Amino acid sequence: MVAAVLVLGLVAEAAAWWTVATGGRSVWTTVVPVAGGLGVAALALGPPAWSGRVPVIESLAAGAGAGSILYLATRAFVRIVRGWVAFRRDALRVYGRRGRVPLGLALALSVGVSAAGEELFWRGLFRAHVAGGSQAPVASALVTWAAFVLANLPSANLAVVAGALVGGAVWTWLALWTDGVLASVLCHGVWTALMVSAPVVRPPTGGPGSP
């Protein structure tokens, strides 16, 4: 049962990104609902440990701090590669997909539904049941990270894949270190909130994706 859910979850997220990339569908009506559904499935199959090895306060602090650092690192990276036309185009495309969704709703959906759902599924359920789970924590973490990147590849978007590679590594490491999802949920949420409210790239005034 769990194995089937893990496979279906990976396929569902990959299919959602593929639909966005090839069919011009909105992230809000494809990727976000799928991510939310993954989170619900993870909770239904057994709530993951929130912070099994590290005190809750320490997990909270580590998650918030890591999320802020990851955002600053993202800004720095984008500044360094600002001459990389393909990357900037794909990054602008990600922000352009927000369309006219109000900031408050965009934050609620991207942080409360998408980021939380992904963490509950990938760093919670998936990590606990692949490659030995808690019996082989490093192996399960590596497989989880690889599967998460694989699920994001169909986006055909350099910015999305880079986020999965780097962000996925950070979130998986936090889950491995704390043996829970609290730190990774908070890190993913803080990073996403900052990325949505203070974009690292901005479209030209009046261009696609402008409010």
BATORLO-117803 format. One record per residue (C-alpha): x, y, z; residue number from 1. Coordinates in Angstrom, 3 decimals. Layout:
residues N
<atom xx="X" yy="Y" zz="Z" num="NUM"/>
...
END
This chain:
residues 211
<atom xx="0.000" yy="0.000" zz="0.000" num="1"/>
<atom xx="2.667" yy="2.517" zz="1.067" num="2"/>
<atom xx="4.942" yy="1.544" zz="-1.830" num="3"/>
<atom xx="2.119" yy="2.201" zz="-4.291" num="4"/>
<atom xx="1.467" yy="5.627" zz="-2.767" num="5"/>
<atom xx="5.169" yy="6.522" zz="-3.013" num="6"/>
<atom xx="5.275" yy="5.625" zz="-6.712" num="7"/>
<atom xx="1.964" yy="7.324" zz="-7.464" num="8"/>
<atom xx="3.101" yy="10.438" zz="-5.602" num="9"/>
<atom xx="6.297" yy="10.705" zz="-7.636" num="10"/>
<atom xx="4.396" yy="10.149" zz="-10.891" num="11"/>
<atom xx="1.673" yy="12.638" zz="-9.916" num="12"/>
<atom xx="4.121" yy="15.458" zz="-9.170" num="13"/>
<atom xx="6.103" yy="14.757" zz="-12.325" num="14"/>
<atom xx="2.890" yy="14.700" zz="-14.373" num="15"/>
<atom xx="1.738" yy="17.978" zz="-12.836" num="16"/>
<atom xx="4.969" yy="19.719" zz="-13.792" num="17"/>
<atom xx="4.861" yy="18.158" zz="-17.274" num="18"/>
<atom xx="1.330" yy="19.488" zz="-17.735" num="19"/>
<atom xx="2.468" yy="22.969" zz="-16.740" num="20"/>
<atom xx="5.496" yy="22.802" zz="-19.037" num="21"/>
<atom xx="3.752" yy="21.417" zz="-22.114" num="22"/>
<atom xx="0.130" yy="22.413" zz="-21.723" num="23"/>
<atom xx="0.461" yy="25.916" zz="-20.358" num="24"/>
<atom xx="-1.568" yy="24.972" zz="-17.283" num="25"/>
<atom xx="-1.418" yy="27.057" zz="-14.123" num="26"/>
<atom xx="0.783" yy="25.961" zz="-11.219" num="27"/>
<atom xx="-2.071" yy="26.876" zz="-8.884" num="28"/>
<atom xx="-4.478" yy="24.375" zz="-10.467" num="29"/>
<atom xx="-1.966" yy="21.572" zz="-11.048" num="30"/>
<atom xx="1.195" yy="21.461" zz="-8.928" num="31"/>
<atom xx="-0.246" yy="23.036" zz="-5.769" num="32"/>
<atom xx="-3.263" yy="20.678" zz="-5.489" num="33"/>
<atom xx="-1.040" yy="17.668" zz="-6.185" num="34"/>
<atom xx="1.463" yy="18.753" zz="-3.512" num="35"/>
<atom xx="-1.387" yy="19.268" zz="-1.064" num="36"/>
<atom xx="-2.753" yy="15.831" zz="-1.886" num="37"/>
<atom xx="0.662" yy="14.294" zz="-1.263" num="38"/>
<atom xx="0.704" yy="15.877" zz="2.181" num="39"/>
<atom xx="-2.766" yy="14.566" zz="2.992" num="40"/>
<atom xx="-1.731" yy="11.086" zz="1.856" num="41"/>
<atom xx="1.347" yy="11.232" zz="4.086" num="42"/>
<atom xx="-0.748" yy="12.195" zz="7.109" num="43"/>
<atom xx="-3.361" yy="9.540" zz="6.343" num="44"/>
<atom xx="-0.725" yy="6.802" zz="6.256" num="45"/>
<atom xx="0.682" yy="7.827" zz="9.622" num="46"/>
<atom xx="1.864" yy="11.221" zz="10.869" num="47"/>
<atom xx="5.649" yy="11.560" zz="10.428" num="48"/>
<atom xx="7.945" yy="12.324" zz="13.339" num="49"/>
<atom xx="8.191" yy="16.080" zz="13.777" num="50"/>
<atom xx="11.550" yy="16.177" zz="15.517" num="51"/>
<atom xx="12.717" yy="12.789" zz="16.659" num="52"/>
<atom xx="16.336" yy="13.490" zz="17.494" num="53"/>
<atom xx="16.548" yy="17.238" zz="18.123" num="54"/>
<atom xx="14.564" yy="19.409" zz="20.576" num="55"/>
<atom xx="11.587" yy="21.114" zz="18.938" num="56"/>
<atom xx="12.891" yy="24.633" zz="19.623" num="57"/>
<atom xx="16.203" yy="23.746" zz="18.004" num="58"/>
<atom xx="14.435" yy="22.300" zz="14.984" num="59"/>
<atom xx="12.338" yy="25.445" zz="14.640" num="60"/>
<atom xx="15.380" yy="27.698" zz="14.876" num="61"/>
<atom xx="17.367" yy="25.578" zz="12.433" num="62"/>
<atom xx="14.509" yy="25.492" zz="9.938" num="63"/>
<atom xx="13.864" yy="29.226" zz="10.028" num="64"/>
<atom xx="17.557" yy="30.047" zz="9.875" num="65"/>
<atom xx="18.244" yy="27.629" zz="7.038" num="66"/>
<atom xx="15.287" yy="28.964" zz="5.075" num="67"/>
<atom xx="16.561" yy="32.533" zz="5.378" num="68"/>
<atom xx="20.113" yy="31.531" zz="4.428" num="69"/>
<atom xx="18.828" yy="29.518" zz="1.464" num="70"/>
<atom xx="16.915" yy="32.562" zz="0.229" num="71"/>
<atom xx="19.980" yy="34.815" zz="0.529" num="72"/>
<atom xx="22.066" yy="32.191" zz="-1.256" num="73"/>
<atom xx="19.442" yy="32.035" zz="-4.010" num="74"/>
<atom xx="19.588" yy="35.817" zz="-4.430" num="75"/>
<atom xx="23.376" yy="35.692" zz="-4.592" num="76"/>
<atom xx="23.348" yy="32.875" zz="-7.135" num="77"/>
<atom xx="20.843" yy="34.657" zz="-9.362" num="78"/>
<atom xx="22.966" yy="37.790" zz="-9.220" num="79"/>
<atom xx="26.095" yy="35.843" zz="-10.172" num="80"/>
<atom xx="24.402" yy="34.151" zz="-13.141" num="81"/>
<atom xx="22.365" yy="37.189" zz="-14.212" num="82"/>
<atom xx="23.986" yy="36.963" zz="-17.639" num="83"/>
<atom xx="22.686" yy="33.405" zz="-18.114" num="84"/>
<atom xx="19.760" yy="34.220" zz="-20.383" num="85"/>
<atom xx="18.106" yy="30.786" zz="-20.266" num="86"/>
<atom xx="18.118" yy="30.674" zz="-16.464" num="87"/>
<atom xx="16.732" yy="34.205" zz="-16.130" num="88"/>
<atom xx="14.018" yy="33.420" zz="-18.691" num="89"/>
<atom xx="12.962" yy="30.304" zz="-16.780" num="90"/>
<atom xx="13.035" yy="32.141" zz="-13.443" num="91"/>
<atom xx="10.837" yy="34.903" zz="-14.856" num="92"/>
<atom xx="8.499" yy="32.230" zz="-16.191" num="93"/>
<atom xx="8.088" yy="30.812" zz="-12.668" num="94"/>
<atom xx="7.107" yy="34.213" zz="-11.286" num="95"/>
<atom xx="4.960" yy="34.950" zz="-14.305" num="96"/>
<atom xx="2.846" yy="31.906" zz="-13.476" num="97"/>
<atom xx="1.645" yy="33.660" zz="-10.347" num="98"/>
<atom xx="-0.515" yy="35.734" zz="-12.682" num="99"/>
<atom xx="-3.012" yy="37.900" zz="-10.831" num="100"/>
<atom xx="-3.239" yy="35.729" zz="-7.716" num="101"/>
<atom xx="-3.177" yy="38.104" zz="-4.699" num="102"/>
<atom xx="-0.024" yy="37.974" zz="-2.584" num="103"/>
<atom xx="-1.838" yy="36.700" zz="0.498" num="104"/>
<atom xx="-3.473" yy="33.849" zz="-1.378" num="105"/>
<atom xx="-0.219" yy="33.045" zz="-3.201" num="106"/>
<atom xx="1.580" yy="32.786" zz="0.153" num="107"/>
<atom xx="-1.142" yy="30.623" zz="1.688" num="108"/>
<atom xx="-1.153" yy="28.219" zz="-1.245" num="109"/>
<atom xx="2.597" yy="28.054" zz="-1.855" num="110"/>
<atom xx="3.613" yy="27.842" zz="1.812" num="111"/>
<atom xx="0.671" yy="26.242" zz="3.582" num="112"/>
<atom xx="-0.305" yy="23.782" zz="0.857" num="113"/>
<atom xx="2.561" yy="23.196" zz="-1.582" num="114"/>
<atom xx="5.675" yy="23.467" zz="0.615" num="115"/>
<atom xx="4.088" yy="21.740" zz="3.608" num="116"/>
<atom xx="2.579" yy="19.005" zz="1.450" num="117"/>
<atom xx="5.872" yy="18.268" zz="-0.283" num="118"/>
<atom xx="7.776" yy="18.062" zz="2.993" num="119"/>
<atom xx="5.239" yy="15.760" zz="4.621" num="120"/>
<atom xx="5.364" yy="13.452" zz="1.623" num="121"/>
<atom xx="9.029" yy="13.538" zz="0.562" num="122"/>
<atom xx="10.963" yy="14.139" zz="3.781" num="123"/>
<atom xx="8.301" yy="12.481" zz="5.935" num="124"/>
<atom xx="6.623" yy="9.508" zz="4.253" num="125"/>
<atom xx="8.990" yy="8.833" zz="1.340" num="126"/>
<atom xx="12.219" yy="9.021" zz="3.348" num="127"/>
<atom xx="10.815" yy="6.682" zz="6.001" num="128"/>
<atom xx="9.980" yy="3.901" zz="3.544" num="129"/>
<atom xx="12.714" yy="3.762" zz="0.904" num="130"/>
<atom xx="16.178" yy="2.205" zz="0.956" num="131"/>
<atom xx="15.766" yy="0.878" zz="4.474" num="132"/>
<atom xx="14.243" yy="3.991" zz="6.028" num="133"/>
<atom xx="15.442" yy="4.533" zz="9.578" num="134"/>
<atom xx="17.640" yy="1.443" zz="9.332" num="135"/>
<atom xx="19.709" yy="3.093" zz="6.596" num="136"/>
<atom xx="19.090" yy="6.820" zz="7.083" num="137"/>
<atom xx="21.788" yy="8.112" zz="4.736" num="138"/>
<atom xx="20.772" yy="5.800" zz="1.903" num="139"/>
<atom xx="17.086" yy="6.656" zz="2.329" num="140"/>
<atom xx="17.936" yy="10.378" zz="2.374" num="141"/>
<atom xx="19.930" yy="10.111" zz="-0.863" num="142"/>
<atom xx="17.181" yy="8.139" zz="-2.608" num="143"/>
<atom xx="14.582" yy="10.652" zz="-1.396" num="144"/>
<atom xx="16.606" yy="13.583" zz="-2.718" num="145"/>
<atom xx="17.136" yy="11.889" zz="-6.091" num="146"/>
<atom xx="13.450" yy="11.006" zz="-6.419" num="147"/>
<atom xx="12.424" yy="14.563" zz="-5.531" num="148"/>
<atom xx="14.702" yy="15.963" zz="-8.244" num="149"/>
<atom xx="13.339" yy="13.393" zz="-10.705" num="150"/>
<atom xx="9.770" yy="14.497" zz="-9.942" num="151"/>
<atom xx="10.687" yy="18.106" zz="-10.775" num="152"/>
<atom xx="12.599" yy="17.408" zz="-14.008" num="153"/>
<atom xx="9.470" yy="17.412" zz="-16.223" num="154"/>
<atom xx="9.058" yy="21.111" zz="-15.422" num="155"/>
<atom xx="11.763" yy="21.658" zz="-18.074" num="156"/>
<atom xx="12.609" yy="24.785" zz="-16.098" num="157"/>
<atom xx="16.176" yy="25.491" zz="-14.968" num="158"/>
<atom xx="15.037" yy="27.516" zz="-11.952" num="159"/>
<atom xx="12.637" yy="24.809" zz="-10.737" num="160"/>
<atom xx="15.203" yy="22.044" zz="-11.183" num="161"/>
<atom xx="17.899" yy="24.113" zz="-9.436" num="162"/>
<atom xx="15.503" yy="24.643" zz="-6.544" num="163"/>
<atom xx="14.850" yy="20.912" zz="-6.344" num="164"/>
<atom xx="18.563" yy="20.111" zz="-6.450" num="165"/>
<atom xx="19.760" yy="22.630" zz="-3.876" num="166"/>
<atom xx="16.631" yy="23.141" zz="-1.819" num="167"/>
<atom xx="15.890" yy="19.422" zz="-1.870" num="168"/>
<atom xx="19.379" yy="18.698" zz="-0.553" num="169"/>
<atom xx="18.955" yy="21.187" zz="2.311" num="170"/>
<atom xx="15.476" yy="19.954" zz="3.264" num="171"/>
<atom xx="16.552" yy="16.324" zz="3.114" num="172"/>
<atom xx="19.620" yy="17.037" zz="5.241" num="173"/>
<atom xx="17.493" yy="18.802" zz="7.856" num="174"/>
<atom xx="15.146" yy="15.813" zz="7.998" num="175"/>
<atom xx="18.095" yy="13.443" zz="8.276" num="176"/>
<atom xx="19.726" yy="15.486" zz="11.056" num="177"/>
<atom xx="16.565" yy="15.954" zz="13.125" num="178"/>
<atom xx="14.933" yy="12.629" zz="12.182" num="179"/>
<atom xx="11.717" yy="14.541" zz="11.570" num="180"/>
<atom xx="10.010" yy="16.978" zz="9.209" num="181"/>
<atom xx="9.544" yy="20.052" zz="11.410" num="182"/>
<atom xx="12.799" yy="21.757" zz="10.426" num="183"/>
<atom xx="12.404" yy="20.975" zz="6.726" num="184"/>
<atom xx="8.778" yy="22.153" zz="6.692" num="185"/>
<atom xx="9.783" yy="25.454" zz="8.273" num="186"/>
<atom xx="12.851" yy="25.877" zz="6.046" num="187"/>
<atom xx="10.867" yy="25.178" zz="2.880" num="188"/>
<atom xx="8.081" yy="27.460" zz="4.069" num="189"/>
<atom xx="10.353" yy="30.391" zz="4.960" num="190"/>
<atom xx="12.283" yy="30.106" zz="1.698" num="191"/>
<atom xx="9.073" yy="29.909" zz="-0.337" num="192"/>
<atom xx="7.486" yy="32.841" zz="1.493" num="193"/>
<atom xx="10.529" yy="35.009" zz="0.829" num="194"/>
<atom xx="10.742" yy="33.908" zz="-2.803" num="195"/>
<atom xx="7.088" yy="34.832" zz="-3.361" num="196"/>
<atom xx="7.035" yy="38.107" zz="-1.392" num="197"/>
<atom xx="10.501" yy="39.360" zz="-2.402" num="198"/>
<atom xx="11.227" yy="37.841" zz="-5.853" num="199"/>
<atom xx="14.867" yy="37.274" zz="-6.759" num="200"/>
<atom xx="14.083" yy="38.288" zz="-10.335" num="201"/>
<atom xx="11.523" yy="40.803" zz="-11.485" num="202"/>
<atom xx="9.853" yy="41.033" zz="-14.878" num="203"/>
<atom xx="10.092" yy="44.327" zz="-16.750" num="204"/>
<atom xx="7.405" yy="46.829" zz="-15.753" num="205"/>
<atom xx="4.257" yy="45.964" zz="-17.616" num="206"/>
<atom xx="5.716" yy="42.640" zz="-18.776" num="207"/>
<atom xx="4.355" yy="39.140" zz="-18.299" num="208"/>
<atom xx="3.612" yy="38.362" zz="-14.698" num="209"/>
<atom xx="3.432" yy="41.998" zz="-13.611" num="210"/>
<atom xx="0.629" yy="42.637" zz="-11.111" num="211"/>
END
